Amino acid sequence: MNRPTTFLDRVRPAIDALPDGPDKDKLLALAESQDTIERVNIHPKDRANAMRRLLQIDTAQVSNNGPPAKARGKIA
């Protein structure tokens, strides 16, 4: 059986099971950013951008006044 190897592959079933809405979009953006950070075949600049997105999402969550996170499609 083909086992998921990336973080995004492992969490995708749980994300797909959620109802559509801002929480699902935010979780998908977090998973995509985390996946990009963990992969070694991604350019360091792209990994740094993903880390920045994670920090922005986290900051927006804490302050409750930031823009909502949006999923940007599949990364790499």
Phi, psi and omega in degrees: 000143181279114182269141176295138184248336181258162179303315182297320177298323182287324183264350182305316179300322179291321179292318180296334181284343180286151174290150179300144179158183184294328179293320179294318179298318181293317179295321178295318178297319178296316181295319179295318178295315179297319179298316180296320181295321185283335185283137183273343182270013179260139179301140181305326179295319178293324177294321178295320177296321178295320178296321178298318178297318178300316180294323178294319179296316180297317180295318179296324179293317183291317184276341182058021177229007179276170179290151179293146179287143178234137175288139184250025182083178185289132178263129178052000000 
